[in-house]
Amino acid sequence: MTGLSLGRIAIGVGSIASPTLTARLFGLSPANNPQLGYFARMFGVREIALGGLTLLAKGDARRTMVLAGVAVDGADAATGAIGIARKEIPLLAGVMLIGAALGAAGSGGAALAADRGQ
């Protein structure tokens, strides 16, 4: 849970500090969408909040925060699939976004399962 939380915070900080670079790393084109920086910063704030609150939470509250993160990541994956289907984002970018979201959701799910086993 700690690693996933720290990863969220790092991605969030990157999205706020350099939304253009972060967008490019995920295959998106800020030049084609000048408003992308605004949404990247909103995304960054969300990631920092989820990661930070998960790190601060204990017990059931921590598991609830991880579950919330899994739900958000699942929604992000669905959003990527919708973006591909509607041809709103390039296929490669969509696959990268979906992969990152599913990877984070899987990590959260694995953390919950491991925590339950302890």
mmCIF file of the C-alpha atoms, coordinates in Angstrom:
data_MODEL
# 
_entry.id   MODEL 
# 
loop_
_atom_site.group_PDB 
_atom_site.id 
_atom_site.type_symbol 
_atom_site.label_atom_id 
_atom_site.label_alt_id 
_atom_site.label_comp_id 
_atom_site.label_asym_id 
_atom_site.label_entity_id 
_atom_site.label_seq_id 
_atom_site.pdbx_PDB_ins_code 
_atom_site.Cartn_x 
_atom_site.Cartn_y 
_atom_site.Cartn_z 
_atom_site.occupancy 
_atom_site.B_iso_or_equiv 
_atom_site.pdbx_formal_charge 
_atom_site.auth_seq_id 
_atom_site.auth_comp_id 
_atom_site.auth_asym_id 
_atom_site.auth_atom_id 
_atom_site.pdbx_PDB_model_num 
ATOM 1   C CA . MET A 1 1   ? 0.000   0.000   0.000   1.00 0.00 ? 1   MET A CA 1 
ATOM 2   C CA . THR A 1 2   ? 2.849   2.345   0.774   1.00 0.00 ? 2   THR A CA 1 
ATOM 3   C CA . GLY A 1 3   ? 4.510   1.901   -2.612  1.00 0.00 ? 3   GLY A CA 1 
ATOM 4   C CA . LEU A 1 4   ? 1.259   2.472   -4.486  1.00 0.00 ? 4   LEU A CA 1 
ATOM 5   C CA . SER A 1 5   ? 0.559   5.575   -2.391  1.00 0.00 ? 5   SER A CA 1 
ATOM 6   C CA . LEU A 1 6   ? 4.022   6.986   -3.017  1.00 0.00 ? 6   LEU A CA 1 
ATOM 7   C CA . GLY A 1 7   ? 3.637   6.247   -6.733  1.00 0.00 ? 7   GLY A CA 1 
ATOM 8   C CA . ARG A 1 8   ? 0.353   8.171   -6.780  1.00 0.00 ? 8   ARG A CA 1 
ATOM 9   C CA . ILE A 1 9   ? 2.016   11.120  -5.085  1.00 0.00 ? 9   ILE A CA 1 
ATOM 10  C CA . ALA A 1 10  ? 4.947   11.068  -7.530  1.00 0.00 ? 10  ALA A CA 1 
ATOM 11  C CA . ILE A 1 11  ? 2.633   10.984  -10.564 1.00 0.00 ? 11  ILE A CA 1 
ATOM 12  C CA . GLY A 1 12  ? 0.555   13.745  -9.002  1.00 0.00 ? 12  GLY A CA 1 
ATOM 13  C CA . VAL A 1 13  ? 3.541   15.975  -8.376  1.00 0.00 ? 13  VAL A CA 1 
ATOM 14  C CA . GLY A 1 14  ? 4.738   15.374  -11.939 1.00 0.00 ? 14  GLY A CA 1 
ATOM 15  C CA . SER A 1 15  ? 1.310   16.223  -13.331 1.00 0.00 ? 15  SER A CA 1 
ATOM 16  C CA . ILE A 1 16  ? 1.220   19.491  -11.413 1.00 0.00 ? 16  ILE A CA 1 
ATOM 17  C CA . ALA A 1 17  ? 4.845   20.487  -11.949 1.00 0.00 ? 17  ALA A CA 1 
ATOM 18  C CA . SER A 1 18  ? 5.005   19.594  -15.640 1.00 0.00 ? 18  SER A CA 1 
ATOM 19  C CA . PRO A 1 19  ? 1.622   18.699  -17.113 1.00 0.00 ? 19  PRO A CA 1 
ATOM 20  C CA . THR A 1 20  ? 3.003   18.895  -20.647 1.00 0.00 ? 20  THR A CA 1 
ATOM 21  C CA . LEU A 1 21  ? 5.747   16.351  -19.964 1.00 0.00 ? 21  LEU A CA 1 
ATOM 22  C CA . THR A 1 22  ? 3.387   14.051  -18.073 1.00 0.00 ? 22  THR A CA 1 
ATOM 23  C CA . ALA A 1 23  ? 0.864   14.170  -20.927 1.00 0.00 ? 23  ALA A CA 1 
ATOM 24  C CA . ARG A 1 24  ? 3.582   13.374  -23.457 1.00 0.00 ? 24  ARG A CA 1 
ATOM 25  C CA . LEU A 1 25  ? 4.790   10.426  -21.363 1.00 0.00 ? 25  LEU A CA 1 
ATOM 26  C CA . PHE A 1 26  ? 1.293   8.969   -21.712 1.00 0.00 ? 26  PHE A CA 1 
ATOM 27  C CA . GLY A 1 27  ? 1.205   9.612   -25.466 1.00 0.00 ? 27  GLY A CA 1 
ATOM 28  C CA . LEU A 1 28  ? -1.099  12.629  -25.352 1.00 0.00 ? 28  LEU A CA 1 
ATOM 29  C CA . SER A 1 29  ? -0.537  15.813  -27.345 1.00 0.00 ? 29  SER A CA 1 
ATOM 30  C CA . PRO A 1 30  ? -0.693  19.044  -25.356 1.00 0.00 ? 30  PRO A CA 1 
ATOM 31  C CA . ALA A 1 31  ? -0.149  20.969  -28.598 1.00 0.00 ? 31  ALA A CA 1 
ATOM 32  C CA . ASN A 1 32  ? -3.436  19.606  -29.935 1.00 0.00 ? 32  ASN A CA 1 
ATOM 33  C CA . ASN A 1 33  ? -5.245  20.329  -26.671 1.00 0.00 ? 33  ASN A CA 1 
ATOM 34  C CA . PRO A 1 34  ? -4.029  23.423  -24.839 1.00 0.00 ? 34  PRO A CA 1 
ATOM 35  C CA . GLN A 1 35  ? -6.498  22.793  -21.997 1.00 0.00 ? 35  GLN A CA 1 
ATOM 36  C CA . LEU A 1 36  ? -4.775  19.501  -21.184 1.00 0.00 ? 36  LEU A CA 1 
ATOM 37  C CA . GLY A 1 37  ? -2.535  21.203  -18.617 1.00 0.00 ? 37  GLY A CA 1 
ATOM 38  C CA . TYR A 1 38  ? -5.543  22.243  -16.572 1.00 0.00 ? 38  TYR A CA 1 
ATOM 39  C CA . PHE A 1 39  ? -6.919  18.709  -16.441 1.00 0.00 ? 39  PHE A CA 1 
ATOM 40  C CA . ALA A 1 40  ? -3.483  17.220  -15.804 1.00 0.00 ? 40  ALA A CA 1 
ATOM 41  C CA . ARG A 1 41  ? -3.132  19.444  -12.749 1.00 0.00 ? 41  ARG A CA 1 
ATOM 42  C CA . MET A 1 42  ? -6.593  18.429  -11.496 1.00 0.00 ? 42  MET A CA 1 
ATOM 43  C CA . PHE A 1 43  ? -5.573  14.790  -11.990 1.00 0.00 ? 43  PHE A CA 1 
ATOM 44  C CA . GLY A 1 44  ? -2.348  15.486  -10.091 1.00 0.00 ? 44  GLY A CA 1 
ATOM 45  C CA . VAL A 1 45  ? -4.183  16.943  -7.121  1.00 0.00 ? 45  VAL A CA 1 
ATOM 46  C CA . ARG A 1 46  ? -6.472  13.901  -7.031  1.00 0.00 ? 46  ARG A CA 1 
ATOM 47  C CA . GLU A 1 47  ? -3.514  11.517  -7.081  1.00 0.00 ? 47  GLU A CA 1 
ATOM 48  C CA . ILE A 1 48  ? -1.689  13.392  -4.314  1.00 0.00 ? 48  ILE A CA 1 
ATOM 49  C CA . ALA A 1 49  ? -4.850  13.417  -2.188  1.00 0.00 ? 49  ALA A CA 1 
ATOM 50  C CA . LEU A 1 50  ? -5.492  9.688   -2.671  1.00 0.00 ? 50  LEU A CA 1 
ATOM 51  C CA . GLY A 1 51  ? -1.868  8.787   -2.019  1.00 0.00 ? 51  GLY A CA 1 
ATOM 52  C CA . GLY A 1 52  ? -1.409  11.113  0.932   1.00 0.00 ? 52  GLY A CA 1 
ATOM 53  C CA . LEU A 1 53  ? -4.653  10.185  2.655   1.00 0.00 ? 53  LEU A CA 1 
ATOM 54  C CA . THR A 1 54  ? -3.905  6.488   2.188   1.00 0.00 ? 54  THR A CA 1 
ATOM 55  C CA . LEU A 1 55  ? -0.499  6.945   3.809   1.00 0.00 ? 55  LEU A CA 1 
ATOM 56  C CA . LEU A 1 56  ? -2.048  8.781   6.761   1.00 0.00 ? 56  LEU A CA 1 
ATOM 57  C CA . ALA A 1 57  ? -4.955  6.378   7.270   1.00 0.00 ? 57  ALA A CA 1 
ATOM 58  C CA . LYS A 1 58  ? -4.794  3.358   9.578   1.00 0.00 ? 58  LYS A CA 1 
ATOM 59  C CA . GLY A 1 59  ? -6.725  0.083   9.789   1.00 0.00 ? 59  GLY A CA 1 
ATOM 60  C CA . ASP A 1 60  ? -10.125 -0.016  8.130   1.00 0.00 ? 60  ASP A CA 1 
ATOM 61  C CA . ALA A 1 61  ? -9.799  3.590   6.980   1.00 0.00 ? 61  ALA A CA 1 
ATOM 62  C CA . ARG A 1 62  ? -6.627  2.697   5.082   1.00 0.00 ? 62  ARG A CA 1 
ATOM 63  C CA . ARG A 1 63  ? -8.299  -0.264  3.390   1.00 0.00 ? 63  ARG A CA 1 
ATOM 64  C CA . THR A 1 64  ? -11.214 1.993   2.457   1.00 0.00 ? 64  THR A CA 1 
ATOM 65  C CA . MET A 1 65  ? -8.816  4.519   0.902   1.00 0.00 ? 65  MET A CA 1 
ATOM 66  C CA . VAL A 1 66  ? -7.106  1.772   -1.111  1.00 0.00 ? 66  VAL A CA 1 
ATOM 67  C CA . LEU A 1 67  ? -10.521 0.528   -2.234  1.00 0.00 ? 67  LEU A CA 1 
ATOM 68  C CA . ALA A 1 68  ? -11.412 4.065   -3.315  1.00 0.00 ? 68  ALA A CA 1 
ATOM 69  C CA . GLY A 1 69  ? -8.172  4.193   -5.301  1.00 0.00 ? 69  GLY A CA 1 
ATOM 70  C CA . VAL A 1 70  ? -8.988  0.870   -6.984  1.00 0.00 ? 70  VAL A CA 1 
ATOM 71  C CA . ALA A 1 71  ? -12.400 2.265   -7.958  1.00 0.00 ? 71  ALA A CA 1 
ATOM 72  C CA . VAL A 1 72  ? -10.850 5.453   -9.345  1.00 0.00 ? 72  VAL A CA 1 
ATOM 73  C CA . ASP A 1 73  ? -8.256  3.455   -11.280 1.00 0.00 ? 73  ASP A CA 1 
ATOM 74  C CA . GLY A 1 74  ? -10.978 1.196   -12.685 1.00 0.00 ? 74  GLY A CA 1 
ATOM 75  C CA . ALA A 1 75  ? -12.892 4.273   -13.815 1.00 0.00 ? 75  ALA A CA 1 
ATOM 76  C CA . ASP A 1 76  ? -9.706  5.639   -15.399 1.00 0.00 ? 76  ASP A CA 1 
ATOM 77  C CA . ALA A 1 77  ? -9.313  2.393   -17.356 1.00 0.00 ? 77  ALA A CA 1 
ATOM 78  C CA . ALA A 1 78  ? -12.915 2.611   -18.553 1.00 0.00 ? 78  ALA A CA 1 
ATOM 79  C CA . THR A 1 79  ? -12.345 6.227   -19.559 1.00 0.00 ? 79  THR A CA 1 
ATOM 80  C CA . GLY A 1 80  ? -9.354  5.145   -21.633 1.00 0.00 ? 80  GLY A CA 1 
ATOM 81  C CA . ALA A 1 81  ? -11.436 2.505   -23.387 1.00 0.00 ? 81  ALA A CA 1 
ATOM 82  C CA . ILE A 1 82  ? -14.146 5.059   -24.115 1.00 0.00 ? 82  ILE A CA 1 
ATOM 83  C CA . GLY A 1 83  ? -11.523 7.468   -25.446 1.00 0.00 ? 83  GLY A CA 1 
ATOM 84  C CA . ILE A 1 84  ? -10.205 4.817   -27.832 1.00 0.00 ? 84  ILE A CA 1 
ATOM 85  C CA . ALA A 1 85  ? -13.692 3.787   -28.965 1.00 0.00 ? 85  ALA A CA 1 
ATOM 86  C CA . ARG A 1 86  ? -14.638 7.399   -29.708 1.00 0.00 ? 86  ARG A CA 1 
ATOM 87  C CA . LYS A 1 87  ? -11.268 8.064   -31.346 1.00 0.00 ? 87  LYS A CA 1 
ATOM 88  C CA . GLU A 1 88  ? -10.649 10.904  -28.897 1.00 0.00 ? 88  GLU A CA 1 
ATOM 89  C CA . ILE A 1 89  ? -7.147  9.677   -28.099 1.00 0.00 ? 89  ILE A CA 1 
ATOM 90  C CA . PRO A 1 90  ? -4.552  7.798   -30.134 1.00 0.00 ? 90  PRO A CA 1 
ATOM 91  C CA . LEU A 1 91  ? -4.666  4.019   -29.752 1.00 0.00 ? 91  LEU A CA 1 
ATOM 92  C CA . LEU A 1 92  ? -1.167  3.798   -28.253 1.00 0.00 ? 92  LEU A CA 1 
ATOM 93  C CA . ALA A 1 93  ? -1.941  6.524   -25.715 1.00 0.00 ? 93  ALA A CA 1 
ATOM 94  C CA . GLY A 1 94  ? -5.184  4.785   -24.788 1.00 0.00 ? 94  GLY A CA 1 
ATOM 95  C CA . VAL A 1 95  ? -3.460  1.454   -24.314 1.00 0.00 ? 95  VAL A CA 1 
ATOM 96  C CA . MET A 1 96  ? -0.793  3.099   -22.135 1.00 0.00 ? 96  MET A CA 1 
ATOM 97  C CA . LEU A 1 97  ? -3.414  4.898   -20.049 1.00 0.00 ? 97  LEU A CA 1 
ATOM 98  C CA . ILE A 1 98  ? -5.520  1.768   -19.642 1.00 0.00 ? 98  ILE A CA 1 
ATOM 99  C CA . GLY A 1 99  ? -2.444  -0.288  -18.779 1.00 0.00 ? 99  GLY A CA 1 
ATOM 100 C CA . ALA A 1 100 ? -1.321  2.186   -16.119 1.00 0.00 ? 100 ALA A CA 1 
ATOM 101 C CA . ALA A 1 101 ? -4.817  2.346   -14.622 1.00 0.00 ? 101 ALA A CA 1 
ATOM 102 C CA . LEU A 1 102 ? -5.248  -1.429  -14.582 1.00 0.00 ? 102 LEU A CA 1 
ATOM 103 C CA . GLY A 1 103 ? -1.767  -1.847  -13.130 1.00 0.00 ? 103 GLY A CA 1 
ATOM 104 C CA . ALA A 1 104 ? -2.604  0.548   -10.309 1.00 0.00 ? 104 ALA A CA 1 
ATOM 105 C CA . ALA A 1 105 ? -5.985  -1.121  -9.724  1.00 0.00 ? 105 ALA A CA 1 
ATOM 106 C CA . GLY A 1 106 ? -4.281  -4.527  -9.653  1.00 0.00 ? 106 GLY A CA 1 
ATOM 107 C CA . SER A 1 107 ? -1.646  -3.286  -7.219  1.00 0.00 ? 107 SER A CA 1 
ATOM 108 C CA . GLY A 1 108 ? -4.355  -1.920  -4.962  1.00 0.00 ? 108 GLY A CA 1 
ATOM 109 C CA . GLY A 1 109 ? -6.284  -5.165  -5.147  1.00 0.00 ? 109 GLY A CA 1 
ATOM 110 C CA . ALA A 1 110 ? -3.157  -7.170  -4.356  1.00 0.00 ? 110 ALA A CA 1 
ATOM 111 C CA . ALA A 1 111 ? -2.398  -4.900  -1.401  1.00 0.00 ? 111 ALA A CA 1 
ATOM 112 C CA . LEU A 1 112 ? -5.921  -5.407  -0.074  1.00 0.00 ? 112 LEU A CA 1 
ATOM 113 C CA . ALA A 1 113 ? -5.652  -9.172  -0.479  1.00 0.00 ? 113 ALA A CA 1 
ATOM 114 C CA . ALA A 1 114 ? -2.259  -9.256  1.250   1.00 0.00 ? 114 ALA A CA 1 
ATOM 115 C CA . ASP A 1 115 ? -3.563  -7.096  4.086   1.00 0.00 ? 115 ASP A CA 1 
ATOM 116 C CA . ARG A 1 116 ? -6.540  -9.392  4.541   1.00 0.00 ? 116 ARG A CA 1 
ATOM 117 C CA . GLY A 1 117 ? -4.199  -12.388 4.815   1.00 0.00 ? 117 GLY A CA 1 
ATOM 118 C CA . GLN A 1 118 ? -2.258  -10.904 7.731   1.00 0.00 ? 118 GLN A CA 1 
# 
